């Protein structure tokens, strides 16, 4: 499948990114990179209760999480936030920025339309992580193992099974090398949780149906970030190739690879 994001457009530096370069020189604390990969397909406009859509509720709860993290004495100095949105395209909506620089309202404002193509969103998120690492290598700042918070309210539409398999295998490879942490979330009862659970080699995942679930799951994200280990990610680990040029990630060298048939077995257990 041909990639449908505009990488050149994504790499245009904003004034906030130049502020980030200065901030890295002034604040050399190790960073905790957190990348949200958010489904903005048309079904995210479906209602949750009387007053909210799935997307507006997600936006509201995510905003509260980031505002809470900004008030935290450690996370305010260390958390780096990036946001990728995906439907039938994948957009780096928010390049990775320290919470102290981030415009939280802008980073959590979304519009919904079109289909759900998992592979584009996940590939673009891996690319964003690699681009972020490239940028911090030029400074004295180290990073903890990055985290992807992946969200979907359905199942792939307009995607290709082979593309999903490739990106899932790349994610598994990084997780098994302690080079990535994934927090997979299904939004609504319509979310195909087999895809959500399969994203993590240990088949962990969360489901958000009502407003209370949204609040609870985002509290779990906050706890997880707050409890990150004190040892930063070792840059001595072999740096992975950018997701955009991955050809075959099935041989993980550290465990079994993801296979599309896993969806059926995982779904049967849940």
PyMOL commands that set and color helices and strands:
alter all, ss='L'
color gray80, all
select helices_A, chain A and resi 7-10+15-26+42-45+54-71+75-78+104-107+118-136+161-176+193-198+211-226+243-245+262-269
alter helices_A, ss='H'
color red, helices_A
select strands_A, chain A and resi 32-39+47-48+52-53+79-86+90-98+147-152+181-187+206-208
alter strands_A, ss='S'
color yellow, strands_A
deselect
rebuild
show_as cartoon
